[in-house]
Amino acid sequence: MPGMDIQLPQRYAVRASVNTIREVFDYIRQYKGKTFVLKIEDTLIDHPFFPLLMKDIVQLQDIGIHLIIVTGTRATIEKYLAKAKLHTRIVNGIRITTPSAMAHVKLAAMEVAQTVISHLAAGNAQGIMGNWIRARSLGVYDGLDYQYTGHVEKIQTRIVHKLLDQDFIPVIYNIGMNATGDCYNLNTDQIARQICLDMDIEKLFFIRAQDAIPTKGLELPPGSQVHPNGKIFSNMDISHVDFMLCQNKDRLSFENQTLLAYSKAVIDQPQGVKRVHIIDGRREGRLLQEVFSSIGGGTLIYGNQYAHIRQATLEDVPEILHLMDGYIKKGNLVMRTVSDIQNKIHAYHIYAVDHSVYGCGALYELGDGWGEIGAVAVSDTYKSKGIGRGLMQYLIQTARKKQIQTLFLLTTQAADWFFEFGFVWASPSDLPAPLQGRYNPKRNSRVLLLKL
Ligand SMILES: CC(C)(COP(=O)(O)OP(=O)(O)OC[C@H]1O[C@@H](n2cnc3c(N)ncnc32)[C@H](O)[C@@H]1OP(=O)(O)O)[C@@H](O)C(=O)NCCC(=O)NCCS
């Protein structure tokens, strides 16, 4: 029919964007009133997208998220020291700050913080900088005096809370003071970590001028998720971080090792941060994508069960039906009503991200060692991210646990996909007699079998 080809994609595009809008609203509700810490590398400041990143940050505040910005200063310090022709030693990633270098470190800190505040002001947000860090000297290690390099002791949280309550965005830089007012040069990743340990923080972002955690040349922790481009980790939990720090110690860059270790430290606490995001600030919109979409563009490290497959409950039925609706209309799935799903709810399993259903699949126990897999579907928006594979592996594993010996399924358009899991061609006559009666010759589905 003329026009059909044009209307269908439009309708599905509208559905996808409506789903995205719903997802955004869910996240706004979830994060309103919560506090995010954003550690921003100074190497991003000269990037053409930096003003856009700052604009996105202001938008987060506009929807009621409290923000604390920590400014990385390493590159700017290098610039100041080079100008003054001063050389400082860096040992194990830590700069030994001499008294003459300290003056330049302070100038660099002010310059970066001031630039960030100017960008916030351009978006009508009020950044405020101040020294709210109690620090102490790092002292002497292995005979090496780190001089004015310090260690973060604690954050003066009372003041930071007050500022947040008044809608200021505290901008915290790399200088801390001891009780007598001596200044120390601090590591800003460590500052971000300490804020997370001392305050109730929902998310910590490391925004840098390089990609998220890369996979190249690394041994991948089993169960960790990689982006469809295969180049970066999309998410990992604490056990994956342990694996990375243990198995890939020599292959991970020093910076990524430290970041993973800090991430673990802030998540692995009873009141810890729920999620740490490592994102590339040079990619336009990456921050918003990470906050408002369950499958962002950076590396997410999580402690709680972020995405999981579980048995469906009656409350999930509307979402399951909504997910399957488009595929039923296209003929990929057979028609099901609310009561069809409700009556067999124990067979349904879902892939849930936070409170939303992104994939589903059913495992029906048919007796005599037979089982059937059906209703396998993944939301259009989240296809090709391994969700379908995860669901199938889960259903096959569950079938094995239930002592099912033969699994079958009927499919019209996805036979090739099921072959990956070991399914083979069969015909309706291979099914036990009672099941043969259920075969609909009009639909002419392909029959696939898997011996467990
Ligand atoms: C089939 C389906 C469940 C796969 O879910 P998914 O989460 O996208 O799958 P995965 O991410 O694990 O795998 C994606 C891979 O499978 C391939 N694939 C997807 N659908 C396929 C199909 N019908 N036939 C062959 N391969 C297919 C993709 O091309 C992709 O390949 P790539 O990784 O090389 O890019 C999903 O596409 C879907 O919901 N389809 C419509 C409903 C349907 O047909 N269900 C089966 C009815 S029984």
Ligand as a Chemical Component Dictionary entry (heavy atoms), coordinates in Angstrom:
data_LIG
# 
_chem_comp.id                   LIG 
_chem_comp.type                 NON-POLYMER 
_chem_comp.pdbx_formal_charge   0 
_chem_comp.three_letter_code    LIG 
# 
loop_
_chem_comp_atom.comp_id 
_chem_comp_atom.atom_id 
_chem_comp_atom.alt_atom_id 
_chem_comp_atom.type_symbol 
_chem_comp_atom.charge 
_chem_comp_atom.model_Cartn_x 
_chem_comp_atom.model_Cartn_y 
_chem_comp_atom.model_Cartn_z 
_chem_comp_atom.pdbx_ordinal 
LIG C1  C1  C 0 15.458 -10.556 18.667 1  
LIG C2  C2  C 0 15.649 -9.571  19.812 2  
LIG C3  C3  C 0 14.971 -10.118 21.072 3  
LIG C4  C4  C 0 17.156 -9.388  20.073 4  
LIG O1  O1  O 0 17.350 -8.528  21.180 5  
LIG P1  P1  P 0 18.664 -7.627  21.333 6  
LIG O2  O2  O 0 18.756 -7.176  22.736 7  
LIG O3  O3  O 0 18.679 -6.601  20.272 8  
LIG O4  O4  O 0 19.775 -8.722  21.019 9  
LIG P2  P2  P 0 21.327 -8.719  21.340 10 
LIG O5  O5  O 0 21.788 -7.333  21.653 11 
LIG O6  O6  O 0 21.597 -9.758  22.335 12 
LIG O7  O7  O 0 21.889 -9.176  19.947 13 
LIG C5  C5  C 0 21.911 -8.276  18.893 14 
LIG C6  C6  C 0 22.389 -8.975  17.635 15 
LIG O8  O8  O 0 21.382 -9.867  17.156 16 
LIG C7  C7  C 0 21.064 -9.538  15.821 17 
LIG N1  N1  N 0 19.641 -9.735  15.602 18 
LIG C8  C8  C 0 18.630 -9.031  16.134 19 
LIG N2  N2  N 0 17.460 -9.493  15.655 20 
LIG C9  C9  C 0 17.764 -10.493 14.793 21 
LIG C10 C10 C 0 16.979 -11.341 13.975 22 
LIG N3  N3  N 0 15.643 -11.259 13.914 23 
LIG N4  N4  N 0 17.625 -12.265 13.261 24 
LIG C11 C11 C 0 18.978 -12.371 13.267 25 
LIG N5  N5  N 0 19.768 -11.592 14.029 26 
LIG C12 C12 C 0 19.162 -10.654 14.765 27 
LIG C13 C13 C 0 21.422 -8.063  15.682 28 
LIG O9  O9  O 0 21.714 -7.748  14.345 29 
LIG C14 C14 C 0 22.622 -7.909  16.571 30 
LIG O10 O10 O 0 23.785 -8.244  15.887 31 
LIG P3  P3  P 0 25.156 -7.463  16.166 32 
LIG O11 O11 O 0 25.462 -7.659  17.631 33 
LIG O12 O12 O 0 26.115 -8.158  15.239 34 
LIG O13 O13 O 0 24.850 -6.058  15.847 35 
LIG C15 C15 C 0 15.091 -8.173  19.466 36 
LIG O14 O14 O 0 15.646 -7.778  18.238 37 
LIG C16 C16 C 0 13.594 -8.106  19.374 38 
LIG O15 O15 O 0 12.939 -7.764  20.346 39 
LIG N6  N6  N 0 13.035 -8.403  18.208 40 
LIG C17 C17 C 0 11.601 -8.325  17.978 41 
LIG C18 C18 C 0 10.853 -9.415  18.706 42 
LIG C19 C19 C 0 11.210 -10.784 18.187 43 
LIG O16 O16 O 0 11.369 -11.019 16.997 44 
LIG N7  N7  N 0 11.339 -11.717 19.157 45 
LIG C20 C20 C 0 11.584 -13.102 18.860 46 
LIG C21 C21 C 0 10.244 -13.743 18.725 47 
LIG S1  S1  S 0 10.198 -15.379 19.267 48 
# 
loop_
_chem_comp_bond.comp_id 
_chem_comp_bond.atom_id_1 
_chem_comp_bond.atom_id_2 
_chem_comp_bond.value_order 
_chem_comp_bond.pdbx_ordinal 
LIG C1  C2  SING 1  
LIG C2  C3  SING 2  
LIG C2  C4  SING 3  
LIG C2  C15 SING 4  
LIG C4  O1  SING 5  
LIG O1  P1  SING 6  
LIG P1  O2  DOUB 7  
LIG P1  O3  SING 8  
LIG P1  O4  SING 9  
LIG O4  P2  SING 10 
LIG P2  O5  DOUB 11 
LIG P2  O6  SING 12 
LIG P2  O7  SING 13 
LIG O7  C5  SING 14 
LIG C5  C6  SING 15 
LIG C6  O8  SING 16 
LIG C6  C14 SING 17 
LIG O8  C7  SING 18 
LIG C7  N1  SING 19 
LIG C7  C13 SING 20 
LIG N1  C8  SING 21 
LIG N1  C12 SING 22 
LIG C8  N2  DOUB 23 
LIG N2  C9  SING 24 
LIG C9  C10 SING 25 
LIG C9  C12 DOUB 26 
LIG C10 N3  SING 27 
LIG C10 N4  DOUB 28 
LIG N4  C11 SING 29 
LIG C11 N5  DOUB 30 
LIG N5  C12 SING 31 
LIG C13 O9  SING 32 
LIG C13 C14 SING 33 
LIG C14 O10 SING 34 
LIG O10 P3  SING 35 
LIG P3  O11 DOUB 36 
LIG P3  O12 SING 37 
LIG P3  O13 SING 38 
LIG C15 O14 SING 39 
LIG C15 C16 SING 40 
LIG C16 O15 DOUB 41 
LIG C16 N6  SING 42 
LIG N6  C17 SING 43 
LIG C17 C18 SING 44 
LIG C18 C19 SING 45 
LIG C19 O16 DOUB 46 
LIG C19 N7  SING 47 
LIG N7  C20 SING 48 
LIG C20 C21 SING 49 
LIG C21 S1  SING 50 
# 
